[in-house]
Amino acid sequence: MKFSVLSEDKNSLARTGLIETDHSTIETPVFMPVGTHGVVKTLSPDDLNAMSVQIMLSNTYHLYLRPGTEIINENEGLHKFLNWDKSILTDSGGYQVFSLSNMNEITSDGVNFRSHLDGSEHFFTPQKSMEVQRQLGSDIIMAFDYCPPADCSEKELRRASTLTEKWTKQAFEYLNDKTSIYGHNQTLFPIIQGGINPEERLKCLNQMLPYATCGIAIGGLSVGEKKEPMLDIVELLGKNMPVDQPRYLMGVGKPTDLVKAILRGVDMFDCVLPARNARNGQIFTHDGVINITNSAYSNDTSPIDKHSSIEYAKTFSKSYLRHLFKVNEMFGLRIATLINIAYYLDLINEIKNEINNNTFVKWSYKYLKMYDN
């Protein structure tokens, strides 16, 4: 994998760049739609291609449980299984240490998971996570890490950093002894932990540098901490992470979060929020966020979002989309998801233009004043 910086904003840490994998060339900053189970809910690969999506995210833990890596391997990897010829990033399963904490046990060697599907037990080690991701065939492999909750003790925070360093080293060494199963290159991203403790974060960053060949991630944020401490950590790391590698902020977040993090030097994002919120009727438009199920839209004949890059947003009315939600029509979920994903992609494209024109900071003031709440 290759990364090159194309332009840098003179007034912030924001920059544009290019990531080149064996499957696609990705302009950064980039928002990666989340297809946890190998699909962005209600959308097809053709839909993503039509929006010029070059990379999507899938989840190692969930695909390991269902359908299982054997089935994906028989389909010659995740790309062919999904009929997706662009890039794929897979999470390592480490986030499930946090999100399913009541169903697992953390040891020095790995994590005992209890399946949320049937209660069966599985032991994930760094090596196991890497082997599963090799079988999946993703372009970017995330190192196995321990993501502690925001309210954990200082002792547990240090333990998380220590285990993350140990597991990352083991993952790195495991992959060094293996070749790609499907003939394309796979790149490991180590993950920086440390909560909102600046010293712990910088220590963990330095520990991860030997394993960062072309990319590094910020993990353990947006897990219950307040917004300002989160942004302080992003800025601290943005000033200290390698400038010649893409920086990935995992699991964040709202559109305003993306703007604030790009100002602080982040290049890559993923979040389930646009697709998940779409299914609940929350629509991101260029005029603000709306809840389409509200009665105010029952007679609203105006377009859903006349500024969207998605034709559906300009041709269908708010009252029609509300009607689809009220009668539980699947087409409504599809329209809403397309509009929300497109909004994120439109926002990123607008940000890239502002960075290239050295007007991003001034533009961000106006955007955040309008949308931040």
C-alpha positions in Angstrom: 0.0 0.0 0.0 1.2 3.5 -0.8 0.2 6.9 0.7 1.0 10.3 -0.6 0.1 13.8 0.7 -1.3 16.0 -2.1 -2.0 19.3 -0.2 -1.9 20.7 3.2 -4.1 23.4 4.8 -1.9 26.4 5.9 -4.1 27.2 8.9 -4.7 23.7 10.4 -3.5 20.1 10.4 -5.9 19.2 7.6 -4.5 17.7 4.4 -5.6 15.8 1.3 -3.9 12.6 0.0 -4.0 9.4 -1.9 -4.0 5.8 -0.6 -3.2 3.2 -3.2 -4.1 -0.4 -2.6 -4.2 -3.3 -5.1 -7.9 -2.8 -5.5 -8.4 1.0 -5.7 -7.0 4.5 -5.3 -8.6 6.3 -2.3 -8.7 10.1 -2.0 -8.3 11.3 1.6 -9.9 12.5 3.7 -12.2 9.5 3.3 -15.4 8.3 4.9 -15.8 4.5 4.8 -19.3 3.2 4.7 -19.7 0.3 7.2 -20.9 -3.1 6.0 -20.6 -5.0 9.3 -21.8 -8.2 7.8 -20.4 -7.6 4.3 -23.2 -5.3 3.2 -24.1 -1.7 3.9 -27.7 -2.3 4.9 -30.2 -1.9 2.0 -27.5 -0.9 -0.5 -25.8 -2.9 -3.2 -22.2 -2.7 -4.5 -23.6 -0.9 -7.6 -25.1 1.7 -5.2 -21.7 2.3 -3.6 -20.0 2.4 -7.0 -22.4 5.0 -8.2 -21.4 7.2 -5.3 -17.7 6.6 -6.2 -17.0 4.7 -2.9 -13.5 3.3 -3.1 -13.3 1.6 0.3 -15.8 0.0 2.7 -15.4 -1.6 6.2 -16.5 -5.0 7.3 -16.2 -6.6 10.7 -14.0 -9.6 11.4 -15.8 -10.8 14.6 -19.3 -10.9 12.9 -18.1 -12.5 9.6 -16.1 -15.1 11.6 -19.3 -16.1 13.4 -21.5 -15.9 10.4 -21.1 -17.1 7.6 -17.7 -18.2 8.8 -14.3 -17.8 7.2 -14.5 -21.3 5.5 -17.4 -20.2 3.4 -15.7 -16.9 2.5 -12.5 -18.7 1.6 -14.4 -21.1 -0.6 -15.7 -18.0 -2.4 -12.1 -16.9 -2.9 -12.2 -14.1 -0.4 -14.4 -11.3 0.8 -14.1 -9.3 -2.4 -15.6 -12.0 -4.6 -18.1 -13.0 -1.9 -19.5 -9.5 -1.9 -18.9 -8.8 -5.6 -16.9 -5.8 -4.6 -13.8 -4.9 -6.5 -12.7 -1.9 -4.5 -10.8 -1.8 -1.2 -12.0 -3.4 2.1 -10.8 -2.6 5.6 -11.7 -5.2 8.3 -11.9 -4.4 12.0 -10.0 -6.9 14.1 -12.7 -7.9 16.6 -10.9 -5.8 19.3 -13.8 -3.4 19.5 -16.1 -6.2 20.6 -13.9 -6.5 23.7 -15.5 -3.2 24.6 -19.0 -3.5 23.0 -19.6 -7.0 24.2 -17.7 -6.7 27.5 -20.4 -8.6 29.4 -19.8 -11.6 27.2 -16.1 -11.9 27.2 -13.1 -12.5 29.4 -9.8 -10.7 28.7 -6.5 -12.6 29.4 -2.9 -11.8 28.7 -3.0 -14.1 25.6 -6.3 -12.9 24.1 -10.1 -12.7 24.7 -12.6 -15.4 25.4 -15.8 -14.4 23.5 -19.2 -15.8 24.1 -21.1 -15.6 20.8 -24.0 -13.1 20.9 -25.8 -15.5 18.5 -25.8 -18.8 20.3 -23.6 -18.5 23.4 -20.8 -20.6 22.0 -17.3 -19.8 23.2 -14.5 -18.6 21.0 -10.9 -17.6 22.0 -9.5 -14.8 19.9 -5.7 -14.3 20.0 -3.8 -11.7 17.9 -2.7 -14.6 15.7 -6.3 -15.8 15.3 -7.5 -12.4 14.4 -4.8 -12.0 11.8 -5.5 -15.5 10.3 -9.2 -14.7 10.0 -8.5 -11.4 8.3 -6.0 -13.2 5.9 -8.9 -15.6 5.0 -11.2 -12.6 4.5 -8.6 -11.0 2.2 -9.2 -7.4 3.2 -6.8 -4.8 1.9 -6.3 -3.2 5.4 -6.1 -5.4 8.4 -6.5 -3.9 11.9 -4.3 -5.1 14.7 -6.0 -6.9 17.6 -6.3 -4.4 20.5 -7.9 -3.9 23.8 -10.4 -1.0 23.7 -11.2 -0.1 27.4 -14.3 1.9 28.3 -14.0 5.6 29.0 -14.7 5.2 32.8 -12.1 2.5 33.4 -9.5 2.9 36.1 -6.0 4.2 35.4 -4.7 0.7 36.1 -7.0 -0.8 33.5 -6.1 1.9 31.0 -2.4 1.0 31.4 -3.2 -2.7 31.1 -5.1 -2.0 27.9 -2.1 -0.2 26.4 0.3 -3.0 27.6 -1.9 -5.7 26.1 -2.4 -3.7 22.9 1.4 -3.4 22.5 2.0 -7.1 23.1 -0.8 -8.2 20.8 0.2 -5.8 18.0 3.8 -7.2 18.1 2.4 -10.7 17.9 0.1 -9.8 15.0 2.9 -8.1 13.1 5.2 -11.0 13.5 2.5 -13.5 12.5 1.8 -11.6 9.3 5.5 -11.3 8.5 5.7 -15.1 8.2 2.7 -15.4 5.9 1.9 -14.6 2.3 -1.4 -13.3 0.9 -3.9 -16.0 0.2 -5.6 -14.3 -2.7 -2.6 -12.6 -4.4 -3.1 -9.0 -3.3 -1.2 -7.1 -0.6 -2.6 -6.7 2.9 -1.5 -3.8 5.2 -1.6 -3.9 9.0 -2.7 -0.8 10.9 -1.7 -0.7 14.5 -4.1 1.0 16.9 -3.3 3.7 19.5 -5.0 3.2 22.8 -4.7 5.3 26.0 -8.1 6.8 26.7 -8.1 10.5 27.3 -4.8 10.4 29.2 -2.3 12.4 27.1 0.8 10.7 28.5 -0.6 7.2 28.0 -1.7 8.1 24.4 1.8 9.4 23.5 3.4 6.3 25.1 1.1 4.0 23.1 1.7 6.0 19.9 5.5 5.5 20.3 4.9 1.8 21.0 2.9 1.4 17.8 5.4 3.1 15.5 7.5 0.1 14.8 4.5 -1.7 13.4 3.1 1.2 11.3 4.4 0.6 7.8 1.7 2.6 6.0 -1.1 3.6 8.3 -2.0 4.0 12.0 -5.3 4.2 13.8 -6.7 6.0 16.8 -8.9 3.7 18.8 -10.7 3.9 22.1 -12.5 7.2 21.5 -16.2 7.8 21.3 -16.7 5.1 24.0 -18.4 7.3 26.6 -15.9 10.2 27.1 -16.9 13.8 26.7 -16.4 15.5 23.3 -13.8 18.1 24.2 -11.3 15.6 25.8 -11.8 13.4 22.8 -10.9 16.3 20.4 -7.9 17.2 22.6 -6.5 13.7 22.2 -7.1 13.8 18.5 -5.2 17.1 18.2 -2.4 15.8 20.3 -2.0 12.7 18.2 -2.5 14.7 15.0 0.6 16.7 15.9 2.7 13.7 16.7 1.6 10.9 14.3 3.8 10.2 11.2 3.0 12.7 8.5 3.8 10.2 5.7 1.1 7.7 6.7 -2.7 7.9 6.7 -4.3 8.5 10.1 -7.6 6.6 10.9 -10.0 7.7 13.6 -12.1 4.6 14.3 -15.8 4.7 14.8 -16.3 8.5 14.6 -18.9 10.0 14.1 -21.3 12.8 13.4 -20.7 15.1 10.4 -19.4 17.8 12.8 -17.0 15.3 14.4 -15.5 14.6 11.0 -15.0 18.3 10.3 -13.3 18.8 13.7 -11.1 15.8 13.4 -10.0 16.7 9.9 -8.9 20.1 11.2 -6.8 18.1 13.6 -5.1 16.0 11.0 -7.2 12.8 10.6 -7.5 11.2 7.1 -9.8 8.2 7.5 -13.2 7.7 9.2 -15.9 5.0 9.6 -19.2 5.1 11.5 -22.4 3.2 11.5 -24.3 6.4 12.3 -25.5 7.5 8.8 -27.0 4.0 7.9 -28.2 3.3 11.4 -29.9 6.7 11.8 -31.4 6.4 8.4 -33.3 3.3 9.6 -34.7 5.4 12.5 -35.9 8.1 10.1 -33.1 10.7 10.8 -32.0 12.2 7.6 -28.9 14.3 7.0 -29.6 17.0 4.5 -27.6 20.1 3.3 -30.1 22.2 5.2 -29.8 20.4 8.5 -30.9 17.1 10.2 -34.5 16.1 10.0 -36.6 13.3 11.5 -38.8 12.3 8.6 -41.4 10.5 10.8 -42.4 13.8 12.4 -45.9 14.9 11.5 -44.6 18.2 10.2 -43.5 16.4 7.0 -46.9 14.6 6.4 -47.9 17.3 3.8 -44.4 18.6 2.9 -44.1 18.4 -0.9 -40.6 19.9 -1.0 -37.6 17.6 -2.1 -35.9 15.7 0.7 -32.6 17.4 -0.1 -32.4 19.5 -3.3 -28.6 19.9 -2.9 -27.8 16.1 -2.6 -25.8 14.2 -5.1 -28.4 11.5 -5.0 -31.2 11.8 -7.5 -33.8 10.2 -5.1 -33.2 13.1 -2.7 -34.2 15.6 -5.4 -37.1 13.8 -7.0 -38.9 12.4 -4.0 -40.7 14.6 -1.5 -40.4 14.6 2.2 -44.1 13.6 2.5 -43.5 10.6 0.3 -40.5 9.4 2.3 -42.5 9.8 5.5 -45.3 7.8 4.0 -42.8 4.9 3.2 -41.6 4.9 6.8 -45.2 4.9 8.2 -46.2 1.9 6.1 -42.8 0.1 6.9 -41.9 0.0 3.2 -38.3 -1.2 2.6 -37.8 1.3 -0.2 -38.0 4.1 2.4 -35.0 2.6 4.3 -33.1 2.4 1.0 -33.8 6.0 0.1 -32.9 7.2 3.6 -29.6 5.2 3.7 -28.6 6.4 0.2 -29.2 10.0 1.2 -27.3 9.8 4.5 -24.3 8.0 3.0 -24.3 10.5 0.1 -24.4 13.4 2.6 -21.2 12.2 4.3 -19.5 11.7 0.9 -20.7 15.1 -0.3 -19.4 16.7 2.9 -16.0 15.0 2.5 -15.7 16.2 -1.1 -16.6 19.7 -0.1 -13.9 19.6 2.7 -11.3 18.4 0.2 -12.1 21.4 -2.0 -11.8 23.8 0.9 -8.4 22.3 2.0 -7.1 22.6 -1.6 -8.2 26.3 -1.6 -6.8 27.0 1.9 -10.2 28.1 3.0 -11.1 25.1 5.2 -10.8 26.8 8.6 -12.9 29.7 7.6 -15.5 27.4 6.0 -15.5 25.1 9.1 -16.5 28.1 11.3 -19.6 28.6 9.2 -20.4 24.9 9.0 -20.0 24.2 12.7 -22.0 27.3 13.6 -24.9 25.9 11.5 -24.7 22.2 12.3 -23.1 21.8 15.7 -25.5 21.1 18.6 
